[in-house]
Amino acid sequence: MSSVPDAWNKQVEYTWREFFNPPASIPHIGIVKLGRKLEEKYGREKAFKILDEVSADLTEESIVQLVGDRQVESFKDALEAFSNMVALPEFKIAHETEVVELTESKRVVNVKKCIWSDAFRGMDAGDIGFIWACKQDYVLASTISPKFKLHRTKTLMQGHDCCIFSWYWEEDKDA
């Protein structure tokens, strides 16, 4: 399992408003316990569908707020909108990343360490973490722009050695 020791020891300050309205993807024992209770009561498929729907709604709401009135008409615009999120202090200290390819229409990033993976997998809930956090990266992309796409082949959350994010811009095929 990866480890982001500096992130685990970093003190984070929140206002009470932020404390009670944290980013949707924050790993939390309550999410895990709720997920396991839903799974017990309704079965894995239905429980995970509910978790996915709730997390997708929360992700979309937060990205809409983050993007605001910004016009996203190109890959560069999409990366700038995305950069606002990953520039937040809690994201900067929570990952170890390496950009392996960057062109005008594609960005490939390997995530070598991730505190979200550490947290969910540490609660023996990588399956819930994948739905709650990792799967929502696709919602993030489509909310920024329907043309902003993500292809991912590996995740730390699923036990791989890294996450591979391939972000790209898909032009209209009919244009």
C-alpha positions in Angstrom: 0.0 0.0 0.0 1.2 3.5 -0.8 1.9 6.0 1.9 1.9 9.8 1.9 3.5 10.4 5.3 3.9 14.2 5.0 0.2 14.5 4.2 -0.8 12.3 7.2 1.1 14.6 9.6 0.1 17.9 8.0 -2.3 19.9 10.1 -5.3 21.2 8.2 -7.4 24.2 9.4 -11.1 24.5 8.6 -13.8 26.9 9.5 -16.9 25.4 11.0 -18.7 25.9 7.7 -15.9 24.0 5.9 -15.8 21.3 8.6 -19.6 20.6 8.1 -19.4 21.0 4.3 -16.2 19.1 3.4 -15.2 18.2 -0.2 -17.4 15.3 -1.3 -14.5 12.9 -1.8 -13.1 13.1 1.8 -12.6 9.5 3.1 -14.7 9.1 6.2 -15.5 6.1 8.4 -19.1 7.2 8.2 -19.2 6.7 4.4 -17.6 3.3 4.8 -20.0 2.2 7.6 -23.0 3.5 5.6 -21.8 1.7 2.5 -21.4 -1.6 4.4 -24.8 -1.2 6.0 -26.4 -0.5 2.6 -24.6 -3.5 1.2 -25.8 -5.7 4.0 -29.4 -4.5 3.6 -29.8 -4.2 -0.2 -26.9 -6.2 -1.6 -23.6 -5.0 -3.1 -24.9 -3.9 -6.5 -27.7 -1.8 -5.2 -25.6 -0.4 -2.3 -22.8 0.6 -4.7 -25.3 2.1 -7.1 -26.6 4.4 -4.4 -23.1 5.4 -3.2 -22.2 6.1 -6.8 -25.3 8.3 -7.4 -24.7 10.3 -4.2 -21.0 10.8 -4.9 -21.6 11.7 -8.5 -24.2 14.4 -7.5 -21.8 15.8 -4.9 -18.9 15.8 -7.3 -20.9 17.5 -10.0 -22.1 20.2 -7.6 -18.6 20.9 -6.3 -17.2 21.1 -9.9 -19.9 23.4 -11.1 -19.0 25.7 -8.2 -15.3 25.5 -8.9 -15.7 26.2 -12.6 -18.3 28.9 -12.1 -18.9 31.0 -15.2 -15.6 30.0 -16.9 -16.1 29.1 -20.5 -14.4 25.8 -21.3 -13.9 25.6 -25.0 -10.6 23.9 -25.3 -8.3 21.4 -23.6 -6.2 24.3 -22.2 -9.4 25.8 -20.7 -10.3 22.4 -19.2 -6.9 21.9 -17.7 -7.0 25.4 -16.2 -10.4 24.7 -14.6 -9.0 21.3 -13.3 -5.9 23.0 -12.1 -8.0 25.2 -9.7 -9.0 22.0 -7.9 -5.6 20.3 -7.8 -4.0 23.6 -6.7 -5.9 23.5 -3.4 -3.5 22.8 -0.5 -5.3 19.6 0.5 -4.8 18.1 -3.0 -1.2 19.3 -3.3 0.0 17.5 -0.2 -2.1 14.4 -0.7 -0.6 13.1 -3.9 2.8 12.2 -5.4 2.4 12.7 -9.1 4.5 12.6 -12.3 3.4 14.1 -15.6 4.6 11.6 -18.2 3.1 13.2 -21.3 1.8 16.7 -22.1 0.7 17.9 -25.5 -1.9 20.5 -26.6 -4.6 17.8 -26.5 -3.4 15.2 -24.0 -2.0 15.0 -20.4 -0.9 11.7 -18.9 -0.2 11.7 -15.2 0.9 8.8 -13.0 -0.1 9.1 -9.4 2.4 7.2 -7.3 0.9 7.9 -3.9 -2.5 9.0 -2.8 -3.9 9.7 0.7 -7.4 8.8 -0.5 -6.2 5.3 -1.4 -4.3 5.0 1.9 -7.3 6.1 3.9 -10.0 3.9 2.2 -7.7 0.9 1.9 -6.6 1.4 5.5 -10.3 1.0 6.4 -10.4 -2.2 4.3 -12.8 -0.3 1.9 -10.9 0.1 -1.4 -14.1 -1.0 -3.1 -16.1 1.8 -1.5 -13.2 4.3 -2.0 -13.1 3.5 -5.7 -16.8 4.3 -6.1 -16.7 7.3 -3.7 -13.5 8.9 -5.0 -11.9 7.4 -8.0 -14.9 6.7 -10.2 -16.0 10.4 -9.7 -12.9 11.6 -11.7 -15.0 10.7 -14.8 -17.9 12.9 -13.5 -15.3 15.7 -12.8 -14.2 15.5 -16.4 -17.6 15.5 -18.0 -18.8 18.3 -15.7 -15.9 20.5 -16.7 -16.8 19.9 -20.4 -18.4 17.0 -22.3 -15.3 17.1 -24.5 -12.9 16.8 -21.6 -12.3 13.0 -21.3 -10.4 10.7 -19.0 -9.0 7.2 -19.7 -7.6 5.4 -16.7 -6.2 1.9 -16.7 -4.9 1.5 -13.1 -5.6 2.9 -9.7 -3.9 2.6 -6.3 -7.3 2.1 -4.8 -7.7 -1.1 -6.7 -4.3 -2.3 -5.5 -2.2 -1.3 -8.6 1.3 0.2 -8.2 0.0 3.6 -9.4 -2.9 5.4 -11.0 -2.6 6.3 -14.7 -4.7 9.2 -15.7 -4.9 10.1 -19.4 -6.8 13.4 -19.8 -7.6 14.4 -23.4 -9.9 16.6 -25.5 -12.3 14.9 -27.8 -13.5 17.1 -30.7 -16.9 16.5 -32.2 -16.7 13.6 -34.6 -19.3 15.1 -36.9 -17.5 18.5 -37.1 
